[in-house]
Amino acid sequence: MDRMEHFSIIARDIGGILQFMALASFAPLVIAVIYAEWDAFIPMALVPIIFFTLGSLLRIAPHSSKQARLSVALSAVALIWLIASLIGAIPFYLIAGMPYIDSVFEAMSGWTTTGLTLASGLDDFPKTLLFWRSLMQWLGGMGIVAFTVAMVNRSGLVQRGLYRSEARSEAFMPSVVDTGAQMWKIYIALTFAGIGLVMLSGVGLWDAMNLVFSAISSGGFTMYDAGIVNYNNPFLEILLIPVMIAGALPFKLYFMLYAKRISLFFRDLQAILLFAIIASGILIVTYDLINLNGLTIPDSIRYGLFMVVSAATSTGFQNTNLGLWPHATILVLTAMMIIGGSSGSTAGGIKLGRVLICYDGLVWWFRRIFVSGRAVIPFRHEGRSIPKMIAEYEVSKNMLVIILYFIILFSSTILFLQFEGLVSDTSHIIFEVISALSNNGMSTGPISPTMSNGSKILFIFLMWLGRLEILPIIVLIVGLVKGFERT
């Protein structure tokens, strides 16, 4: 079976997803009408038009009724995110006048909920474009595929493959479709609750909506060049903290609360680990800011609390200039960025679920070293015994992703230095690469519109890799070069 035949199996599913994305991307047009931003209307309208046209062409194209291989489903997801970024870049190019490569960077940062930006003059951007930035993150937070999985009629490997490729293995409903629908109900409910909470700080509905769209999706875009600092509102920062944490918790926990399984909520290992990391991070960072940076205790607590939560949840909001922080303190944030939030959440990074599996795997391997070869040592994860074959596969797979993560981190840092030279302290360059690969969005300064196109493409690729956790993009590249069939 050649590449085109493989593609024809899944073309209709991709087309359906693009059509639903077209429907979602009509929302900024409502903003354009409300604020009478007619100059932005037609450029913004091109996005849903192109999404729908491309989706419709794929829906009517000749297709195969065969079952899609998992490799094809994974590749399809990688393609969807790339297509979404190429199309989503159009308003930045036509409305804001940004170079197209910068526009793709902005769109990829939005869809992948990274939050890094090359845009300047945000204070003067049309509200239509600002809302499009926030909406991309909100949709990308739950995942383009999770958005459509509840609506696609076809069942089987295609849906499960698409769903699994975004590392959303949390199955709290009998079927993938039901899970997708419930996730979106939870996501919308959390968004409305977050908007109401943030408005208590005194900001208006418009600002609250855009901030919560970014916070609940672990995104990090704001509507001002100064970011969160623009508000100079400590109470707003405090109210954003629970919203950021809500996005980084496993969404299955909210279903447990809804199902009145409250005891399970407080026993979830990922949630416990997330709060433990945040608590320890706050203590360390606050101590560093007092003793190494000479800040007052109130300022140290304010910055330490907000920045640690932002780093641990991979949201990327900043209420201070990280470039002025001690290297040791930045290293603490870097470690939290790498780990990221929970599996089955909107957060980025390696994921707490993967960290727990690898830790249990290491303990299991070491225990087997010190016993007789005939002894059967069960692999236990989250209180359950896992069969040996499944355990070895899962541990190996997750270890592979972690190893690939650090290989990409190392090689990307070298590439960036080759493209730009030593534009700043090397530790800051490593921080930026980790921020992109972990879909965090915090920055100490090196990322700017003055970077070379090579560096911009590198960071676009890193954000894409990070959001899909590396493997789908590798599968896509290998499939395109060598084909999708393996014996």
N, C-alpha and C positions, 0 to 999 in steps of 0.2 A: 504494500500500500504506500503510495507516494505522499509527499507532504500536502499537496492540494486535496487529496482524498481524505486525509486525516482532518484537514481544516474544514472540509465540507460537512463532517459529522457534527461539528460544534458551531458552525457558522450561524445557524438559526438562533442558538442560545445567546451568542454574542450580540446578534442583531436585536434580540428582545431586550437585553440589558441596556444597549445604547438607546433604544426607544424610551425606556423608563428614565434614563438619564436625561433625555430630551425633555420629558415631562417635568422632572425636578428642576431643570435649569431655566424653566419659564419664570420662576419666582422673582429673579432680579428685575424682570420686565415690569412687574407690579410696582416695585420700588421706583423704577424710572418714571412710571405714570404718576405715582403719588407725589413725587418731588419735581415733576415736569422736567426731567432731564432728557429732553428729546434728542440731544446730540449723542447720548449714550444708548438710546433705545435700539437703533438699527445694528450697531456693532455687537451689542449684547444679544440681540435676536438671532444673530448668526450662529450662536452656540447651540440652542435647541434645534435650529433648522438643520445644521450639519449633523448633529447627533441623530436626529430622526431620519434624515435622508440616508445616511450611512447604515443605520440600523435596518431601515426598510429594505435597502438593497441586499443586505445580508439575509434578511428573512425570506426574500423571494428567490434567492440564488439556489441553484441545484444543490441538494444536500443528500447525505447518506443516512440511512436509518440504523446503521451499525452502532454498537456501543463504543463510546469514546474511551481511549486509554487514559489512565490517570495523568500521564505525561502531557497529553494533549490538553486536558482540562487545566492543568497547572500553567501551561503555556498560554492558554486563552486568558487567564486572569492577568498574567503579566502584560499581555497585549492590551487588555482593557484599560489598565492603569496608564499605559503609555499613550494610547489613543485619547483618553480623557485629558491628559496633560497637554497634548498637542492642540486639541480643540479648545480646551479651557484657557489657553494662552491668548486666544484671538482678542478678547476685550482689552487686555493689557497693552497689546500691540496697537490696536486701533484707537482706543480711548485715551490711554495714558501716554502713548507715543514711545513706549519702551521698546528697545531692540527685541526682535523675536526670540533670540536665545535667552534674554533676560525674562521675557514673558513666559517661556516654557519653564524656566527655573521657578518663577512665581507660582505657576499653576501646579507644577509637580510638588512644590512645597505645600501648597494648599491641599491637594488631593491626598497626599501622604501624611497630612497633619504634622508636618515638620515645623513650620513657622519661621524658617530662615527667609529673608527677603532681600531683594535687590531694588525694591521700589523706594523712591524718595519723593518727598512732597506729599505724603499721605494725607496731611491735613487739608490739602486742596483737591483731593480725589473726589469725583462724583460719588454720591452715596450708592448709586447703582453698582459701581465697581467695588466699593468697600464691602457691600453686602455679598457680592459674588465671591470675594476672598473668604469671607466668613462661612458662606454656604458650602463652598468646596470642602472646607475643613469639617464642617458638620456632617456632610454626606460621606466624606472619606473616613471619618472617625469610626463609624459603624461598618464601613466598607461598602464599596459599590456593589460587590457581589452579595453581601448580606442584605442589602437594600432590595435586591431583585429576587433573591432565592425563594422568598415567600410568594412570588408572583409568577415564576416560571412554571409552566405546566408539565414540563418533561421531568420524569423521575430517573433515578438510577445513578450511575457513576458520575455523570456530568455534573449534576447538582452537588453531590457529595464531594467530588473532586474540586469544584469551584469553591465550595465552602471551606474545605480543609486547607486549601492553598493559602488562605489568609491566617492560618494558625488558629482558627476559631473552632477548636475541637470540643468546646463546651456543649454537651448534648443534654439539655434538661427537659426536652420534649420528645415524644415518640418519633418524630420525623424531623428531617432537616428543614422542611418547609415550615412546620409549626414553630421550630426553634427560631428561624429567621423572623417570623411574624411577631413572636413574643419579644425578641430582642429589640425590635423597632418600637413596640409599644412601650417597653421599659425606657428606651432611649428618649423618646418624645416626652414621656412623663417626667424624666429627670431634667430635661431641657426646660420645660415650663416651670418646674419647681425652682430650678436654678435662676431663671429670669426673675421670678418673684423675690427670691432671696437677695439677689444682687441689687435690685431696686431699693431695698431697705437702706442702702448706703447713700442714697440721694441722687444717683445717676438716673437719667431718663430711660424710657423704654428702649429707644434706639440703641444707646450705648450698652444697656444691659443685655439686649438680645444678641448683639454682635460679640460681646465679651463671653457670654455663656456658650454661644455656638463654638467659640474657640476653646473655652475651658473644658467643657464636657467631652469634647472630641480629642482632648490632649493636643490641641493644635498650637496656639500661641500667637496667631496674628492679632494685631490690634489696629485701630483706625487712625493712629497718630504716629508720627516719626519718633516721638519720645516714648511710645509704648505706655505701659502702666504708669510710668513716672509722670505722664501728662496729667493724671488725675490728682496726684499728691493727696491721696485719700487712704489713710491706713485702715479705716473701717471697710472700705471696698476690698482691700487686699485680704483682710480677714475673712470676708464673706466669699471670696473667690476660692479660698482654700478647700472647703468641703465640696465645692463643685469640681475642682481638679481631682480630688481624691475619689469622688463618685465615678468619674470616668475611668480611673485606673484600677478599680476593683472588678473582679470577675462578675459579669452580668448575671451569671446563674444565681448569685447571692440574692439579687433583687427578686428573682422568681421564687426563691426559697422564702423570702419575707412575705411575698404575696400568697404563697401556699401555707403560710403560718408555720414554717419549719425554722423557727427563729434560732433554736439551739445550734443547728448546722451552720448558720450564718457566722456565729461567734467561734466556731471551731475550724473554719476554713484556713488552711495553712498559708495560702497566698496572702490573704488579708492580714493575718497575724504578722507575716514577714514584712509586708509593706509598711505597716504601722511601726514595726520595730526598726526598720531602716530609717524611716522618717524621724522617729524619736531620737535615735542615736546621731543622725545627721544634724539635727537641730542643735544638740548639745555641743558637738564638735565645731560646727561652723560658728555658732554664737561665741564660743570660747575663743576661736581664732580671731574673730573680728574685734573682740575686746582686747586681746593680748598682742596680736600681731599687727592689726590695722589701726588700733587706738581709737576705735569708735566708742561712743557712749553705750551704756547697757541697753537703754530703750531702742536705739537705732540698731544695735547688734541683734537684739531679739527680733525686731521687725524684719530686717533683711534676712536673717538666718532662717526664720520660720517660713517666710514666703518663698525664698529661693530654694530651700531644701525640698519643700513640697513640689515646687515647679519642676525641679530636676528629677525627683523620684517618680513623679507621675508622667514624665516626659512631655509636660505641657509647654515649657519654654518661655513662660512669662518672666519678665525681669523688672524688678522695682529699684534696681541700682545698676551701676556700671561695673560689670565683672572684671573689666580690664584693670581696675584699681585694686583688686583683691590679691591677697598673698597666694603664691603658687600652691602652697600646701592646702589651702582652703579650696582652690579651684580643683585640685586633685580629688578631694572628697566628693564634690559635685560630679566630677567625671565618672567616678566609680558608680554613683547612683544612676547616672545617665546610661551607662553600659547595661546595668541590670534591668532598668525600666520597670514598668508596671506589671499587672497580672496578665496571664493568658486569658483570652476570652474577654478582654477589655479593649478600650480605644487606645491604650498606651503603646509606646514603642519600646525599643531596647531588646535585650536578649529574652526577657520575660521571666518573671518569678517562677512560673510553672516549670520552665525549662531548668532553672537553677535548682529547684527542689528535686526534679527527676535526676539530674546529674549528681547531686549530693547523695541521694539515696543509692544511686548506682555505684558511686565510689565506695560508700560504706559496704555495700553488698559485695563488691569485688574484693575489698580488703578482708572481709570476713571469710570469704572462700579461700583466701591464701593460707589462713592459719588453721584450717580444719582438714580432715581426711578428704581425699579425692572422692570417696564414696558418699560422703555426707551431702545431704540435700539442704541447702541454705535457701529459704524462700526470699524472693524480692518483695519487699513491702513498700507500698507508696500510698500515702493518705489513708493508712489503716487497712489497706487491702493487700492480699497476696496476689502477685501477678505471675502467670506462668513464665518459666525460664526463657522460652523462645521469644515471647512478646517483650519481656523485660530487656533482653539483650538488644533486640531491634530498636526499642524506644530509646534506651540509654545511648546506644551508638549513634542513632539519628540525631539526637539532641546534642551530643558531643560534637558531631560533625558540623552542625550549624555554628556552634561556639568557636570551633577551630577556624572555620571559614570566615567568621566575623573578624577574628584577630588578624588573619592573613590579609583580608581586604583592608582593614584599618592600617596595617603596616605599609602595604603597597600603595595605598591611596595617599598616605602622608608623603611618601617619597615622590609620587607623581606631582602632588601639589607644590612641593619644594622645587621640582624640576620646572614646572610651569611658571612659578612666581619668584623663585629665589627665596631668601630669608626675609620675607616682608615683615615679620614680627617674631617674637619669641617662639621657639619650636614647640614649647608646651601649649601655647595658644593655638598653633596650627593643628596639633593633635586633638585639642579640645574641639575645634571646629569640625574636623573629620568625624569624630565620635558623635558630635551633635547631629550631623547630617545622617550618619548611618543608624543612629538610634532614634531618628525622627523626633528629636527633642526641640531644637530651634534656638537654644541659648547661644549667645555669641560674645566673644571677647573683642571682636573687631576686624579680623582679617577678611571676612566675607564682605565684599562690596561690589558695586557696579564696575569698579575699575579693574577687577580681575580679568585675566585673559579668558578667551572663549574656551580654551582647553580646560581651565579650572572650573568654569561654569558647567560645562558638560560633565566633568568628573563629579561635581556635587549633585547634579541632576540624577546621574547614575547611582550615586550613593543613597540618595533619598528613596529612589525606586527600589533598590536592593533591600534597604532597611524595612520598608513598609511590607514587602512580601517575604521577608525573612530569607532572602538569598536564593533558596533552592528553585522556586518557580522560574526565576530569570535565567539561572544556569540551565534548567531543563529547556527553556525556550531557545537559548543560544545553541545548545547541543542539538536540539531537534531541527533547527533551521539548517545547521551545518551538516549533520550526519543522519538526519531522519529520526522519526519517533519510535521506530520499531527496534527492539532488542531481543535477541534469542537467548 
